[in-house]
Amino acid sequence: MIGAESRRGHEGAVRMDAVRADDARTDDAPSAGAACTATALADAVGAEAAVITEAVGAEAAASGLGAEMVRLMRLFAAWTQRAGFECGAADRVLLARLVTCGRRRATDLAADVFLDLSTVSRQVRSLVDRGLVERHPDPEDRRGSLLSATEAGRAAYQSAVRRREAELTRLLEPWPIEDRTVLTRLLKRLNDDLVDSTYTSLGTGQHPVGEARQGDLHA
């Protein structure tokens, strides 16, 4: 009898220990709601970290790109000077517009290339004096004139384009085709964004549909 009672007491104690252990595990385990809250918090923190990382990444990219753009413009200016181009970068921008779009008023030309009228007027006078641009009477405004590229101006512009493309061809020849394509596509995208941003900052919205943009011209 004593042995049986002892066994029953021992078994009861074991069952109580098991119940207490289960209760302890239940108390320690997070509830479903707590688990969801923890997951949501982790997702929010991760999303915020991603936004911060993206912002820092864009800023770092802008810094690196800006430095390379300045370097590119400096190197290109030095190359055109060594090559003895008849017209400089500012000349080519105006000639590109006149060659591509035909006769333009000085006011329209200034708006086309995002420069003030006084700057364009000085450049136009220089181009006229060198025989690269000529003036024509404006049938709609007797006080004004229309500008167009002369044959010499067209020849100077086309010569500059051919020489530039020949130099770029030489530089890009060793590049893989995919790299050349990606470079051109991304640079065009950047130019398009810069043009649209400029139109927006001037309060005119995006460029008029159907009109050539400055970024579309081979200056």
N, C-alpha and C positions, 0 to 999 in steps of 0.2 A: 504493500500500500504506500509505504513511504517512498519507495522507488518510483511508483506511478505518479504520485503527487509531485515529486521532484521533477519528473520529466515534463509534466503539464506546466509547471511553473516556469521551467526553462524555455519551453516552446512559446509561452505567452510573452516572456521577456523578449525573445527574439522577434516576435511579431510587432511588439511595441517599438523596438529599435528600428525595424523596417519602416513603420509608419512615420516615426520621427524623421528618418532619413529622407523619405519621400516628401514630407512637408518642407524640410530644409531645402531640397532641390527645387521645389515649387516656388519657395520664397526667393531663392537666389536667381532664378531664371527670369529674364525680362518678359513683360507681357507683350501681346501682339501689338497693342497700341504704342508701347514704348519702343518696340522694334521699328515700327513705321516712322515714328518721330525721329529716331536716330538716323534712319535711312534718308529721310527728307532733309535733315540737317546736313548730312554728309553731301547730298546732292547739291544743296544750296552753296555750301562752302566750295565744292568743286567747281560749280558754275562761276562763282565769283572769282576764284583763282584763274579760271580760263579767261575771263574777261580781262583781268589784270595782266595776265601773260600776253594776251593779244595786243593790249594797248602798249605794253612795253616793247613788244616785237615790232609794231608799226613805227614806234618812235625811233627804235634802233635802225630799222630799215630806212626811214626817212633821213636819218643822219648819214648813214653810209651812202645812200643814193645821192644825196645832195653833194657830198664830197666828190663822188665819181663824176657827177654832171659838171661841176666846176672844173675838174681835171680834164674832162673831155673837151669842154669849150676852149680851155686854154691851149690844149694840144692841137685842136683843129685850127684855132686862130694862128698859131705858130706855123702850122703846115701851109695854110693858105698864103701866109706872108712869104714863106720860103719859095712857094710855087709861083709867086709873082702874079696872083690873080688881078685882072683888070678892075674888078669891082669887089668891094668888101662885103661883109655879111649884111650890113644895113642896106646896101645897094641891091643885093640879091633878093632881099625880102620884098622890096618895092617892085623890082623888075619881074619877080616871079608873079606878083599879082597882076601887073600890067600885061605880061605875056600870056597869062592864063585867062584873064577875064576881059582883056581888051581895054578900051578907053575908060578912064575913071576920073572923077573930080578929085581934087586934093583932099577935100573933106571926107569923101567916101573911102579914099585910100587910107587915110589916117584911122578911120573906124575899122577898116579891114584888118589892119596890122596892129591894132591896140596901142597906137601911139598918139600923142597930142599933135594938133595941126601944125604948131610952130616947128616941131622937130621934123615932121614930114616935109614941110615947106623948104627947110634948109637942105634936106637930102635931095629933094626934087631939083632945086636950083643947081646943085652940084652935078646931078645927072644930066640936066639940060645943057650946062656949060661944057660937059664932056661929050655931048652928042649922043648920049644913050637914051634920052627921053626927049620928046617934043611936045609942044603945046598946040592945041587946036581950039578954035572958037567954040564956045558952048552955045548951041542953038536955043537952049532954054534959058540962058542967063548971059547977057552980053558982057556983064562985068567979070564973069568967070571964064574958065577954060577947062578943056578936057586934056588929060595926059595919056600918052601912049608910048610904048617902047619903039625906038627906031630900029632899023635893020642892024645897026651896030650894037644897040642895046640887046636885041634878041641874040645876036651872035655871041656877045660877051656872057650873057646868062647861060646859054646852051653850052658854051665852052667850059664854064665853071662847073656845070652839072656833070658833063662828061668826065672831066678830070677828077672830080670828087668820087664819082662812081667807080672809076678805074682804080683809085687808091683804096676804096673800101672793098672792091673785089679782090685786090691783092691781099688785104688783111684778113678777109673772111674765107679765102680759098681753103686754108687748112682746117677750118671749123667743120664739125659734123653738120649735115643738112638740118637735123633737128634743132641744133643750137642756133643756127642762123634764123630758122623759122620762128623759134620762141623769142629770140631777141627782137625781131621785127614786130611780132605780134604784141609783145608787152610794151615796147616803146610807142607803138601806135596807140595803144590803150592809154598810156600815160599822157600822150599829146592830146588825145580826145578829151580826157578828163580835165586837163589844164585849160583847154579852149572853152569847154562848157562852164568851168568854174569862173573863168574870166568874164564870160557873158553874164553869168549870174551876179558877179560882184559889181558889174557895171549897171545892173538893174534892168537888163534887157532880156533876161531869161536865157534860154538856150538859143543857139544860132538859128537863123531862119532856114527852114527846110528847103533843100534844093540849091542853096548857095554854097559855094566853095568856102571852106574854112581856112584860116591861116595855117593850121596844122596839116591841111591836106595838100599844101603847095610845096613844091620842091624849091626851097629858097637856097 
